[in-house]
Structure formats: C-alpha cells, structure tokens
Amino acid sequence: MIRTALAAASLVLACAAHAQTFPTKPIRVIIPFVPGGSSDIVGRAIASKYQEFLGQPAVVENRPGANGAIAAEFVAKSDADGYTILVGSIGVFSINAALFKNLRYDPVRDFAPISLAVTTPNVLITKPTLAAGSLKELIEFARKNPGKLSYCSSGTGSSDHLTAELLKQATGTDAVHIPYKGGAACQTDIMGNQVDFSFQNLGAVTNYIKGNRMKALAVTAKARHPQLPDVPSAVDAGAPDLVVTSWQAAAAPAKTPREVVARLNEATVKALRSPDVRERMTQIGFDVVASSPDEFGKFMREEVERWTRVVQKGGIKPD
C-alpha cells in the first residue's frame, strides 16, 4: 500500500514538473487533409501563435488519406507528451466513427480533447430555377414527388451529405444523392441547374448566394447568420432538428497529462481569440468557439452519438 501510494505521488509530481517546463521543443501540428482546406487553415492559424503563447514554434505537417483516418491514427498512437497534436474536422472526430466499422482509432477513447476551435453552419442551397422558395415548399414538393429531387454532396459521409440525410429522416422525404469528390464541383452543378439542392458550408457559398447564382433557403443554425441576414435559420424555418455545424477542433493523444493539455488549451484559446486570427476565421465563415477541453469532450461525444444514429437509420455505407 505504501509503495503504491509513493508511486502514485511520484507520478503526480513528475506530471506537474513536466507541465511546468512544457514545452521545451517544437510542437507538431498534424493536419489530416491536404493544404488549403478548412482543417489546414485553422491548424496553421493556431500553430502560428504557439511561439508567442508557448515559447516554442509549431511545425505543421499534412498527412492526408482515408477521410483523415491516417493522421488521426498516427496522432492517437504518438507519445502522449503534448508534442504531437491533431487539428481536424467533424469527420475525423465524429463522422468517421459512425461511418467506418474497421476504423483503427476511436475519437472518444484515443484522444484528450484540447479545444473545439471553430464552427460554421451549412446553408441549404438550390439551383436558381427551382420553384421552391422556402424550406417548407421544398419539403412539400419532395413529399408529393418522392425520388424526383436530387442533391449533391462533397462525398459520402461528409457533413453536407449527412445534413441532407438528416433532413430526409426528419421529414420523411426522399431524394437522390449524388456524391462528388469535393464541394466545388457540387456547387458548380447547382449553379448550372444540374442538381436540385445541397447543404454546403456557409463560407464556401456566401458570395454565390449574394451574386444570385444559387438560392439559399435556410442556414442550419439556431439564429440567422450575419453574413446572410435575409436567409432564415433552421429554427426560423420550423426545422429545429436541422441545426448542424461543421467544425474544426484540436486534440492530443489520450494519456497526455491534464496539466499539459491545460497548457495547450490556454495557448490554443489565446491563438483563436487573437484579433488577426479571429478576423481571418470570420472572413471565411467560421465562428470562433475556443472551448475548454471538457466542453469539447462533451460536444464530441454528443456528435458521435448523433451521427451514428443518422448513419445507422439511413443505412449509409462508405464508398
């Protein structure tokens, strides 16, 4: 008993000492997608401030592949010392767990949450010539004409795909899913009247909406968004179940000492709340959250549960 107590006390002291000196070398920020995407932009914005707020620089490394699973598994199996962290998306931290049966990491079990960094709602967009002028009219048309409408997404299992699936499940309607390899091609075909509707990240389509190249029926948020003040929120449109955000977050390997996670959280929050970073995030349609580790952990668990229900009910299988 005495030896056990002494061992435990030694471990606590060692962790505390490590946290006080952390970090003593650069921190690797692993991005699970190619440069230029949302995870990359957010990860690099956070990393750019670590020298200022932690006293050590960050080295950003892109490890794309398998819907972000390659990078996630790499970080999950890295040393739990705070020197390797993951900045990834809703797909990496929740949807993959719902979609892939043989996923080689578990987002809830294998990561120590650092912070929910940013969120952005999706926008329900339609082709310019679609007769429906509101979410209610779209639902009514879909009910009267089952299987006649088509919707595109940036890929099977993507946030925009599952948001459309959620709409179908909540309203008892049906539509034909057309998956693309990215959102840009989907948006192009919406504007070209080739596909009827889609849910796309707000920042990616705001200018097209303002230019009348596509119609916007609702923003998947509780309240209207300042970038599209004339577009009703999901709640305004009578669809509170359709409140959905796409998001980016940071996490470390699961056994990273709490004191080290706290240091990483403090620096990450300060980075996200820096005026230049906040302005950059706002410009591309993101709302800065900068949560605590506990808040992100709770949010991640809820998201995994939510999208698991949607995937199972819809019988969705990865391509």
KAVEN-V144914 format. One record per pair of residues at least 12 apart in sequence whose ideal C-beta (glycine too) atoms are under 6 Angstrom apart, sorted by sequence separation. I is the first residue (numbers start at 1). J is the second residue. D is the distance in Angstrom with one decimal. If there is no record, write none. Layout:
((I & J & D) (I & J & D))
This chain:
((31 & 43 & 4.7) (186 & 198 & 5.5) (219 & 231 & 5.3) (221 & 233 & 5.0) (47 & 60 & 5.1) (151 & 164 & 5.0) (222 & 235 & 5.3) (29 & 43 & 5.3) (93 & 107 & 4.7) (218 & 232 & 5.5) (219 & 233 & 5.3) (220 & 234 & 5.1) (216 & 231 & 4.6) (44 & 60 & 5.5) (218 & 234 & 5.5) (272 & 288 & 5.1) (178 & 195 & 6.0) (183 & 200 & 5.6) (273 & 290 & 5.7) (29 & 47 & 4.5) (250 & 268 & 5.6) (272 & 290 & 4.2) (218 & 237 & 4.5) (68 & 88 & 5.5) (72 & 92 & 5.2) (183 & 204 & 5.8) (206 & 227 & 5.2) (222 & 243 & 5.6) (269 & 290 & 4.3) (191 & 213 & 4.7) (220 & 242 & 5.4) (27 & 50 & 5.9) (68 & 91 & 5.7) (156 & 179 & 4.8) (191 & 214 & 5.4) (220 & 243 & 6.0) (67 & 91 & 5.7) (68 & 92 & 3.9) (151 & 175 & 5.2) (155 & 179 & 5.3) (190 & 214 & 5.2) (220 & 244 & 4.3) (149 & 175 & 4.2) (150 & 176 & 4.4) (152 & 178 & 4.5) (153 & 179 & 5.4) (35 & 62 & 5.6) (69 & 96 & 5.8) (147 & 174 & 5.2) (146 & 174 & 4.7) (150 & 178 & 5.7) (152 & 180 & 5.7) (154 & 182 & 5.2) (265 & 293 & 5.4) (29 & 58 & 4.9) (67 & 96 & 5.7) (76 & 105 & 4.4) (154 & 183 & 4.0) (26 & 56 & 5.5) (34 & 64 & 4.8) (143 & 173 & 5.6) (23 & 54 & 5.6) (26 & 57 & 5.0) (27 & 58 & 4.8) (28 & 59 & 5.3) (29 & 60 & 4.9) (30 & 61 & 5.4) (31 & 62 & 4.8) (33 & 64 & 5.1) (73 & 104 & 4.9) (142 & 173 & 3.8) (73 & 105 & 4.7) (139 & 171 & 5.0) (261 & 293 & 5.6) (23 & 56 & 4.4) (26 & 59 & 5.1) (28 & 61 & 5.9) (30 & 63 & 5.7) (72 & 105 & 5.1) (76 & 110 & 3.9) (152 & 186 & 3.9) (164 & 199 & 5.4) (32 & 68 & 3.4) (163 & 199 & 4.1) (122 & 160 & 6.0) (32 & 71 & 3.5) (160 & 199 & 4.4) (160 & 200 & 5.7) (30 & 71 & 5.0) (122 & 163 & 5.2) (152 & 195 & 4.5) (43 & 87 & 3.5) (30 & 75 & 5.2) (150 & 195 & 5.1) (201 & 246 & 5.4) (150 & 196 & 5.0) (151 & 197 & 4.9) (152 & 198 & 4.9) (149 & 196 & 4.6) (151 & 198 & 5.4) (249 & 296 & 5.8) (39 & 87 & 5.9) (39 & 88 & 5.4) (39 & 89 & 5.2) (27 & 83 & 5.5) (28 & 84 & 4.6) (29 & 85 & 5.9) (30 & 86 & 5.1) (31 & 87 & 6.0) (32 & 88 & 4.8) (29 & 87 & 5.8) (99 & 157 & 4.4) (22 & 82 & 5.8) (32 & 92 & 5.4) (95 & 157 & 5.7) (127 & 190 & 5.4) (129 & 193 & 5.3) (125 & 190 & 5.9) (127 & 193 & 4.5) (130 & 196 & 5.8) (90 & 159 & 5.4) (127 & 196 & 5.9) (126 & 197 & 4.5) (170 & 241 & 4.7) (125 & 198 & 5.6) (42 & 117 & 5.5) (124 & 199 & 5.6) (125 & 200 & 5.9) (42 & 118 & 5.9) (122 & 199 & 4.2) (123 & 200 & 5.9) (123 & 202 & 5.2) (125 & 205 & 5.7) (120 & 201 & 5.4) (121 & 202 & 5.4) (163 & 244 & 4.9) (203 & 284 & 4.5) (120 & 202 & 5.2) (123 & 205 & 5.7) (135 & 217 & 4.9) (203 & 285 & 2.2) (120 & 203 & 5.9) (134 & 217 & 5.9) (135 & 218 & 4.7) (202 & 285 & 4.4) (159 & 246 & 4.4) (125 & 214 & 4.7) (126 & 215 & 4.7) (125 & 216 & 5.5) (123 & 216 & 5.3) (124 & 217 & 4.6) (124 & 218 & 4.6) (123 & 219 & 5.4) (121 & 219 & 5.0) (122 & 220 & 4.5) (121 & 220 & 4.6) (121 & 221 & 4.1) (135 & 237 & 4.2) (122 & 244 & 5.8) (121 & 245 & 5.5) (119 & 245 & 4.0) (120 & 246 & 5.4) (119 & 247 & 4.4) (118 & 248 & 5.2) (117 & 248 & 4.9) (117 & 249 & 5.4) (116 & 249 & 4.8) (117 & 250 & 6.0) (115 & 250 & 5.3) (114 & 250 & 4.1) (114 & 251 & 5.5) (113 & 251 & 5.3) (114 & 252 & 6.0) (111 & 251 & 3.9) (112 & 252 & 4.7) (112 & 254 & 5.4) (111 & 254 & 5.8) (110 & 254 & 5.2) (112 & 256 & 4.6) (166 & 310 & 5.5) (169 & 313 & 5.8) (162 & 307 & 5.9) (165 & 310 & 5.6) (162 & 310 & 5.5) (112 & 261 & 5.1) (165 & 314 & 4.8) (114 & 264 & 5.1) (115 & 265 & 5.4) (114 & 265 & 5.2) (115 & 268 & 4.8) (114 & 268 & 5.7) (117 & 272 & 5.8) (90 & 246 & 5.4) (93 & 249 & 5.8) (90 & 247 & 5.1) (89 & 248 & 5.6) (157 & 318 & 5.8) (87 & 250 & 4.9) (118 & 281 & 5.5) (156 & 319 & 4.8) (85 & 250 & 5.8) (86 & 251 & 5.3) (120 & 285 & 5.0) (120 & 286 & 5.0) (85 & 252 & 4.9) (118 & 286 & 3.9) (119 & 287 & 5.3) (82 & 252 & 6.0) (118 & 288 & 5.6) (119 & 289 & 5.7) (80 & 253 & 4.0) (116 & 289 & 4.8) (82 & 256 & 5.4) (78 & 253 & 5.4) (80 & 255 & 3.9) (115 & 290 & 6.0) (116 & 291 & 4.2) (80 & 256 & 4.4) (115 & 291 & 5.3) (82 & 260 & 3.9) (114 & 293 & 6.0) (113 & 293 & 4.7) (116 & 296 & 4.2) (115 & 296 & 5.6) (113 & 296 & 4.0) (116 & 299 & 5.6) (113 & 297 & 4.2) (108 & 301 & 5.7) (42 & 248 & 4.3) (93 & 300 & 5.5) (97 & 304 & 5.2) (39 & 248 & 5.7) (94 & 303 & 3.9) (98 & 307 & 4.3) (38 & 248 & 6.0) (94 & 304 & 4.7) (98 & 308 & 4.1) (95 & 307 & 5.2) (99 & 311 & 5.7) (54 & 267 & 4.7) (94 & 307 & 5.5) (98 & 311 & 4.3) (53 & 267 & 4.0) (50 & 267 & 5.9) (53 & 270 & 4.8) (99 & 318 & 5.4) (46 & 268 & 5.6) (49 & 271 & 3.5) (46 & 271 & 4.7) (49 & 274 & 6.0) (45 & 277 & 4.8) (22 & 260 & 5.2) (19 & 259 & 3.1) (19 & 260 & 5.3) (22 & 263 & 5.7) (15 & 257 & 4.3) (15 & 259 & 6.0))
